[in-house]
Amino acid sequence: LHTATPAILESNGENQVDSEDLLKAFDAGTKAGFFALWEDATGGTDRSQSAFIRLDFFLHIYMYIFPFLHKRKLPSVEMQQHCKELKDFLEATQDRQRRLTETASLSQSCDVGAGSQ
Protein backbone atom coordinates (compact mmCIF):
# COMPACT_ATOMS: atom_id res chain seq x y z
CA LEU A 1 0.00 0.00 0.00
CA HIS A 2 2.86 2.38 0.73
CA THR A 3 3.94 2.35 -2.92
CA ALA A 4 0.42 2.23 -4.39
CA THR A 5 -1.09 5.05 -2.33
CA PRO A 6 0.55 8.05 -4.06
CA ALA A 7 -0.58 6.74 -7.47
CA ILE A 8 -4.13 6.20 -6.18
CA LEU A 9 -4.26 9.66 -4.65
CA GLU A 10 -2.74 11.35 -7.71
CA SER A 11 -5.21 9.65 -10.05
CA ASN A 12 -8.12 11.17 -8.14
CA GLY A 13 -7.57 14.92 -8.25
CA GLU A 14 -10.85 15.61 -6.42
CA ASN A 15 -9.78 14.11 -3.09
CA GLN A 16 -8.42 16.01 -0.14
CA VAL A 17 -6.98 13.02 1.71
CA ASP A 18 -3.52 13.25 3.20
CA SER A 19 -1.63 10.12 2.17
CA GLU A 20 0.28 10.19 5.48
CA ASP A 21 -3.00 9.93 7.44
CA LEU A 22 -4.13 7.07 5.23
CA LEU A 23 -0.85 5.21 5.73
CA LYS A 24 -0.87 5.81 9.50
CA ALA A 25 -4.38 4.37 9.74
CA PHE A 26 -3.27 1.38 7.63
CA ASP A 27 -0.16 0.76 9.74
CA ALA A 28 -2.16 1.06 12.98
CA GLY A 29 -4.89 -1.26 11.69
CA THR A 30 -7.67 1.20 12.50
CA LYS A 31 -10.25 -0.31 10.17
CA ALA A 32 -12.99 2.34 10.49
CA GLY A 33 -10.56 5.26 10.21
CA PHE A 34 -8.67 3.70 7.32
CA PHE A 35 -11.77 2.93 5.26
CA ALA A 36 -13.24 6.39 5.86
CA LEU A 37 -10.04 7.88 4.42
CA TRP A 38 -9.91 5.21 1.70
CA GLU A 39 -13.45 6.05 0.56
CA ASP A 40 -12.55 9.75 0.42
CA ALA A 41 -9.30 9.05 -1.42
CA THR A 42 -10.85 6.78 -4.03
CA GLY A 43 -14.18 8.53 -4.50
CA GLY A 44 -13.57 9.39 -8.16
CA THR A 45 -11.97 6.06 -9.01
CA ASP A 46 -13.68 3.60 -11.34
CA ARG A 47 -14.56 0.92 -8.80
CA SER A 48 -15.47 -1.62 -11.48
CA GLN A 49 -11.82 -2.01 -12.54
CA SER A 50 -10.54 -5.46 -11.59
CA ALA A 51 -7.34 -4.01 -10.07
CA PHE A 52 -9.37 -1.74 -7.77
CA ILE A 53 -11.74 -4.57 -6.79
CA ARG A 54 -8.80 -6.86 -5.98
CA LEU A 55 -6.94 -4.19 -3.97
CA ASP A 56 -10.09 -3.23 -2.05
CA PHE A 57 -10.77 -6.91 -1.26
CA PHE A 58 -7.27 -7.52 0.07
CA LEU A 59 -7.35 -4.30 2.12
CA HIS A 60 -10.55 -5.48 3.80
CA ILE A 61 -9.08 -8.92 4.50
CA TYR A 62 -5.90 -7.34 5.89
CA MET A 63 -7.87 -5.12 8.25
CA TYR A 64 -9.94 -8.07 9.46
CA ILE A 65 -6.89 -10.22 10.21
CA PHE A 66 -4.77 -7.33 11.53
CA PRO A 67 -5.46 -8.09 15.23
CA PHE A 68 -4.37 -11.69 14.70
CA LEU A 69 -1.23 -10.72 12.80
CA HIS A 70 -0.19 -8.41 15.62
CA LYS A 71 -1.34 -10.70 18.43
CA ARG A 72 -3.91 -8.24 19.75
CA LYS A 73 -6.36 -9.83 22.12
CA LEU A 74 -9.90 -8.67 21.43
CA PRO A 75 -12.62 -8.91 24.08
CA SER A 76 -15.02 -11.80 23.41
CA VAL A 77 -17.93 -9.58 22.33
CA GLU A 78 -15.68 -7.54 20.05
CA MET A 79 -14.20 -10.74 18.60
CA GLN A 80 -17.68 -12.08 17.82
CA GLN A 81 -18.60 -8.80 16.11
CA HIS A 82 -15.30 -8.78 14.23
CA CYS A 83 -15.89 -12.33 12.96
CA LYS A 84 -19.48 -11.52 11.98
CA GLU A 85 -18.30 -8.48 9.99
CA LEU A 86 -15.70 -10.60 8.19
CA LYS A 87 -18.30 -13.28 7.39
CA ASP A 88 -20.75 -10.62 6.12
CA PHE A 89 -18.02 -9.03 4.00
CA LEU A 90 -17.03 -12.37 2.45
CA GLU A 91 -20.67 -13.26 1.72
CA ALA A 92 -21.30 -9.86 0.12
CA THR A 93 -18.13 -10.23 -1.96
CA GLN A 94 -19.24 -13.70 -3.08
CA ASP A 95 -22.66 -12.35 -4.05
CA ARG A 96 -21.07 -9.48 -6.04
CA GLN A 97 -18.77 -11.94 -7.80
CA ARG A 98 -21.70 -14.22 -8.64
CA ARG A 99 -23.65 -11.29 -10.13
CA LEU A 100 -20.63 -10.17 -12.17
CA THR A 101 -20.16 -13.71 -13.49
CA GLU A 102 -23.85 -14.01 -14.39
CA THR A 103 -23.76 -10.62 -16.13
CA ALA A 104 -20.66 -11.61 -18.10
CA SER A 105 -22.28 -14.92 -19.09
CA LEU A 106 -25.45 -13.17 -20.21
CA SER A 107 -23.42 -10.63 -22.16
CA GLN A 108 -21.49 -13.38 -23.94
CA SER A 109 -24.75 -15.23 -24.73
CA CYS A 110 -26.19 -12.06 -26.24
CA ASP A 111 -23.02 -11.52 -28.29
CA VAL A 112 -23.19 -15.07 -29.65
CA GLY A 113 -26.90 -14.74 -30.42
CA ALA A 114 -26.41 -11.41 -32.18
CA GLY A 115 -23.64 -12.82 -34.32
CA SER A 116 -25.81 -15.60 -35.67
CA GLN A 117 -28.54 -13.28 -37.01
C-alpha positions as CSV (number, residue, x, y, z in Angstrom):
1,L,0.0,0.0,0.0
2,H,2.9,2.4,0.7
3,T,3.9,2.4,-2.9
4,A,0.4,2.2,-4.4
5,T,-1.1,5.1,-2.3
6,P,0.6,8.1,-4.1
7,A,-0.6,6.7,-7.5
8,I,-4.1,6.2,-6.2
9,L,-4.3,9.7,-4.7
10,E,-2.7,11.3,-7.7
11,S,-5.2,9.7,-10.0
12,N,-8.1,11.2,-8.1
13,G,-7.6,14.9,-8.2
14,E,-10.9,15.6,-6.4
15,N,-9.8,14.1,-3.1
16,Q,-8.4,16.0,-0.1
17,V,-7.0,13.0,1.7
18,D,-3.5,13.2,3.2
19,S,-1.6,10.1,2.2
20,E,0.3,10.2,5.5
21,D,-3.0,9.9,7.4
22,L,-4.1,7.1,5.2
23,L,-0.8,5.2,5.7
24,K,-0.9,5.8,9.5
25,A,-4.4,4.4,9.7
26,F,-3.3,1.4,7.6
27,D,-0.2,0.8,9.7
28,A,-2.2,1.1,13.0
29,G,-4.9,-1.3,11.7
30,T,-7.7,1.2,12.5
31,K,-10.3,-0.3,10.2
32,A,-13.0,2.3,10.5
33,G,-10.6,5.3,10.2
34,F,-8.7,3.7,7.3
35,F,-11.8,2.9,5.3
36,A,-13.2,6.4,5.9
37,L,-10.0,7.9,4.4
38,W,-9.9,5.2,1.7
39,E,-13.4,6.1,0.6
40,D,-12.6,9.8,0.4
41,A,-9.3,9.1,-1.4
42,T,-10.8,6.8,-4.0
43,G,-14.2,8.5,-4.5
44,G,-13.6,9.4,-8.2
45,T,-12.0,6.1,-9.0
46,D,-13.7,3.6,-11.3
47,R,-14.6,0.9,-8.8
48,S,-15.5,-1.6,-11.5
49,Q,-11.8,-2.0,-12.5
50,S,-10.5,-5.5,-11.6
51,A,-7.3,-4.0,-10.1
52,F,-9.4,-1.7,-7.8
53,I,-11.7,-4.6,-6.8
54,R,-8.8,-6.9,-6.0
55,L,-6.9,-4.2,-4.0
56,D,-10.1,-3.2,-2.0
57,F,-10.8,-6.9,-1.3
58,F,-7.3,-7.5,0.1
59,L,-7.3,-4.3,2.1
60,H,-10.5,-5.5,3.8
61,I,-9.1,-8.9,4.5
62,Y,-5.9,-7.3,5.9
63,M,-7.9,-5.1,8.2
64,Y,-9.9,-8.1,9.5
65,I,-6.9,-10.2,10.2
66,F,-4.8,-7.3,11.5
67,P,-5.5,-8.1,15.2
68,F,-4.4,-11.7,14.7
69,L,-1.2,-10.7,12.8
70,H,-0.2,-8.4,15.6
71,K,-1.3,-10.7,18.4
72,R,-3.9,-8.2,19.8
73,K,-6.4,-9.8,22.1
74,L,-9.9,-8.7,21.4
75,P,-12.6,-8.9,24.1
76,S,-15.0,-11.8,23.4
77,V,-17.9,-9.6,22.3
78,E,-15.7,-7.5,20.0
79,M,-14.2,-10.7,18.6
80,Q,-17.7,-12.1,17.8
81,Q,-18.6,-8.8,16.1
82,H,-15.3,-8.8,14.2
83,C,-15.9,-12.3,13.0
84,K,-19.5,-11.5,12.0
85,E,-18.3,-8.5,10.0
86,L,-15.7,-10.6,8.2
87,K,-18.3,-13.3,7.4
88,D,-20.8,-10.6,6.1
89,F,-18.0,-9.0,4.0
90,L,-17.0,-12.4,2.4
91,E,-20.7,-13.3,1.7
92,A,-21.3,-9.9,0.1
93,T,-18.1,-10.2,-2.0
94,Q,-19.2,-13.7,-3.1
95,D,-22.7,-12.3,-4.1
96,R,-21.1,-9.5,-6.0
97,Q,-18.8,-11.9,-7.8
98,R,-21.7,-14.2,-8.6
99,R,-23.7,-11.3,-10.1
100,L,-20.6,-10.2,-12.2
101,T,-20.2,-13.7,-13.5
102,E,-23.9,-14.0,-14.4
103,T,-23.8,-10.6,-16.1
104,A,-20.7,-11.6,-18.1
105,S,-22.3,-14.9,-19.1
106,L,-25.4,-13.2,-20.2
107,S,-23.4,-10.6,-22.2
108,Q,-21.5,-13.4,-23.9
109,S,-24.7,-15.2,-24.7
110,C,-26.2,-12.1,-26.2
111,D,-23.0,-11.5,-28.3
112,V,-23.2,-15.1,-29.7
113,G,-26.9,-14.7,-30.4
114,A,-26.4,-11.4,-32.2
115,G,-23.6,-12.8,-34.3
116,S,-25.8,-15.6,-35.7
117,Q,-28.5,-13.3,-37.0
